[in-house]
Every structure is written in structure tokens, then in C-alpha cells.
Amino acid sequence: MTSSLRDALRQSGVLDQFKPVERRDSKPARKDPGGQGPGRRGAEAKARGKGGQGRGNNNGNGAGRPPRTDEEIDLAKAYALRAQFEQRERERKLQEEREAAERRRRQREQVAALIEGRTLNREDAEAIRNFEYGGKIRRVYVTDEQLELLNSGQLGVVQMRGRYLLVDRALAEEVQAIDAHAIALIVDPE
């Protein structure tokens, strides 16, 4: 009777079909000439490729790989070009967004400067004029006289910083020329 499974397999000849696997950690540890042992200096030297075989790259082109073919080089260049193109596209889109935001900011500043001191909103206004703006129903408080003028198209409503400001039609048209999105309501008299 055999003493182990390994011996039984050896006797049957099955083990001869397989190559023995060499383990990496079976190599003896090298002594560091500085006397520090297999510490930091040895690891740094291996990482730089100095001292010893390193990672088994005996042909100098990578971790034991065969040399690259022209097809692989072309594929690598294609990936690099695509990555560059995508990066340029991202940068272009970001630049466009920045320019659009700057343009909107300048428009808001112009509208604010144009409207300043020329609004007709009154604190004693009690009548409500509802209108649609931005897909929602909004409201502005007006007096009875202002309500008639607003409904006849002589006044307009401008949205600025979340508020709805009542202005005369000429001023509303000037604001519309600068920024059409700022106009919340102008009633067409016809």
C-alpha cells in the first residue's frame, strides 16, 4: 500500500504529464549589502529595475511579454487619439458653458441697470394678476388702474432675481431686446 496520494499518482505516471509549477516566493531572499535586510532599499531597487531580474522581464519590453506588433501599436495610437479628441470635446463644451453663463450674467446686469428705479410696483396693491411664466402660474400684485393698463398692453412684467416687476411697455420692450427670457408678461393689445 502506498503512503500518500502523491506516491500513488507518481507510480501510475499521471504526474509526469504536468510540468512542475515554480513558485515566485521559493527564491531565496537576497541579502542587502547595506546590512538592512530585505527592507526598503531592496524593494526600491527592484521597483527601479536595478539589482536582480526584477519582474522577469528578460527582453526589456515589459513584464515578460513578447514585443508589440504593428497592429497593437496602431491600436494604442488610435486609443490615444480618441482620448485626446474626447478631452478636447469636454474642454470645448465646458468653455461654451462658461461663455453662455457669462453672457447671461452680463444680460442680467444690463437689465438690472435698465430697470433700476423705473418699476411701478406698489406696496398698497391688492389686486392679483395671474400669468404663466416658466411653465407655472405666477402672480403679480397690482392696483385696479395698473390691472387695466396691464390687460390693455400698456404695461409689462419683467422677472428679475425671482421677483416680478411691473414696468411700462417701452421699458419692457427694451428689456426684451436685451434678454427675451426676462420678459414674464406683455399682453398683445390685438
Buried (B, 14 or more C-beta within 10 A) or exposed (E): EEEEEEEEBEEEEEEEEEEEEEEEEEEEEEEBEEEEEEEEBBEEBBEEEEBEEBEEEEEEEEEEEEEEEEEEEEEEEEEEEEEEEEEEEEEEEEEEEEEEEEEEEEBBEBBEEBBEEEBBBEEEBEBEBEBEBEEEEBEBBBBEEBBEBBEEBBBBBBBBEEEBBBBBBEBBEBBBEBBEEBBBBBBEEE
